[in-house]
């Protein structure tokens, strides 16, 4: 099979996409047709959302500070609603805590604890998993034994990237059946839970909240949109017990959208607002654009919550749970060593990289921020070849005199990790390298 086919073949046939569409029976509660068996074990690539990193580094870091029997993975069917999956998470927590408290090593650990108390739960969640953790607060008794909740890059107020899939399934970097992507997405309650819940619709010189009516006009399912809006409103005031929030910053991130000729167009800016929540205007009476960045997927303040200080790291969304500084922070929190306050330091920059590029063709990475190219290093890893470094291109000054840039050429089709560092944890992103229409995802020969 072609190098890129392993990452995209399942998306490039109608049967693969059709099988993921949520059925009427599943919407009615007859779930279980699709089984989530474990956390992602290897790099993957998903339409619209791009490359996805595995969780082995996070699990490894947890096993360094926690007894292996005290750790439980929770995999879930992301197509289904957050509320549904939160109920399954609550059951998993109850079963696991009961089993761990009955484990012989639990009694030994309890004797060593200063308070000699029974074990409590620390929930560690990335991205959508944090929405499940928040929804636990609406499940009676589900949070009673939770000491701390740690979230990384959770879209508490959603992500406008979701609209690309729900609206039209187009704008994808590889040739996929757009209608099938859209049909799969529009049936999935879980994706509606990711719709943006802030002022993001640019129209008539203003930024308005996304409405269920607009989602319906774009071809989404009106009932699912209204149900998701209601769930968002109910969850807005829910608190996560002992919440510690990690958020990615400095990365170019879609924050808003407009609609032209029925097509959703994503933008990185919103509009600045004054203390009375009115649009701020410049001297010419024009709205003042405001770009706050984020982690490349979730707008910075969509990943935040009121009254919960965010620990910010200059990092891409999918790389947050593999970033050493974040993992060290989590280890200190779980072992009750307090806030280690380990930050990325010098890596206060963003990577502007497409989700996919053409194999063998030159591409340009933009490094955004006040950075000295001489202090930067770049490495390109082939994830299908045990992360072997295939190139170390040299960063140069940006062509516009700002930031820096790196010229890359990915040698063949496949999935690559681009890492850029400035003396600390690298900022990284997975990029799919595709042939210009010649790789159709079918077995060779």
Buried (B, 14 or more C-beta within 10 A) or exposed (E): EBBBBBBBBBBBBEEBBEEBBBEEEBBEEEBEEEEBEEBEEEBBBBBBBBBBBBBBBBBEBBEEBBBEEBBEEBBBBBBBBBBBBBBBBBEBBBEBBEEBBEBEEBEEBBEEEEEEEBBEBBBBBBBBBBBBBBBBBBBEEBBEBBBBBBBBBBBBBBBBBBBBBBBBBBBBBBEBBBEBBBBBBBBBBBBBBBBBBBBBBBEEEEBEEBEBEBBBEBBBBEEBBBBBBEBBEEBEEBBBBBBBBBBBBBBBBBBBBBBEEEEBBBBBBBBBBEEEEEBEBEEEEEBEEBBBBBBBBBBBBBBBBEEEEBBBBBBBBBBBBBBBBBBBBBBBBBEEEEEEEBBBEBBBBBBBBEBBBBBEEEBBBBBBBEBEBEEBBBBBBBBBEEBEEBBEBEBBBBEEEBBBBBEBBBEBBBBBBBBBBBEBBBBBBBBBBBBEEEBBBEEEE
